[in-house]
């Protein structure tokens, strides 16, 4: 009896052939599946998510300029609306002030027409500016009038609006009637001139009567 290394047994050829055939069938099935997926996408008119290509905006004609034009029109409309709103607020502010002091202002103008110089009450009046945000963009000043006497008195004040050269371009009048001793009131003088060129307000006359 012979002993020694034995040769490894090889699988029968029929088994190897069967394994090879199985691999070929699996590959064929996979290929069929891929073709089927591609056909489904073609039928539906859409490509798989991973294969979608972003549109070439350089080939567009009219869309982008149209969008920019719409945005420009929107901005223009917004600015126009704001301007109209500001004008309306200015008119409302002036109307509310005028309604309250129209008669007193008219009386003040009447009292000052014959006054020589600056009048007898310059020490009883002063000015301070009012923010344009509160007046709809109008130039307005608060005239502070204080009765410094020990008797009831009325006041007439002339406010001049001057340009950068000191030239008077507008005059407004405010008044206060029957102020008790020590009483203070704050009527408002409003310029109707445009914001530009800027103007400066000053008290030109102040008369106590």
Secondary structure, 3 states (H helix, E strand, C coil): CCCCCCCCCCCCHHHHHHHHHHHHHHHHHHHHHHHHHHHHHHHHCCCCHHHCCCCCHHHCCCHHHHHHHHHHHHHHHHHHHHHHHHHHHHHHHHHHHHHHHHHHHHHHHHHHCCCCCCCCCHHHEEEEEECHHHCCCCCEEEEEEECCCCCCEEEEEEEEEECCCCCEEEEEEEEEEEECCCCEEEEEEECCCCCCCCCEEEEEEEEEC
